[in-house]
């Protein structure tokens, strides 16, 4: 094979490999940015919930309401009053109650995600969605103050 054909072939392979690597890196950087923006949006919703719901629940519990009823009622109000961006949803499960309160757009919580409500620590999850994509979750348990005279907090949900 002539030298010019080999040089052109080698140059072509180097250019093709460079383009593939560049495309792969661009895709990875774009994906990382989208995930970062999604995480920031989830954190903003979580902060809104944490800033709004526990103080109201604590006030209702101090007035004699049960923690389960107070959290369910205040969480329902928050879900109605604090709209989420398109394609996002919020689920609130109250321990001691069978109800799972939701604000969502045409999305059912998959069975694999139901177990994330059982833990007591906040955490991030990425689980497969029914359509083959993946869905990002942020679990954020709410800890309520106990009535005066008790030293330990009570986790309600």
Secondary structure, DSSP 8 states (H G I E B T S, - for coil): --HHHHHHHHHHHHHHHHHHHHHHHHHHHHHHHHHHHHHHHHHHHHHHHHHHHHHHHHHHHHTT--HHHHHHHHHHHHHHHS---TT--EEEE-TT-S-EEEE-SS----HHHHGGGG-SS-EEEEEE-TTSSEEEEEE---EE---TT--S-EE--
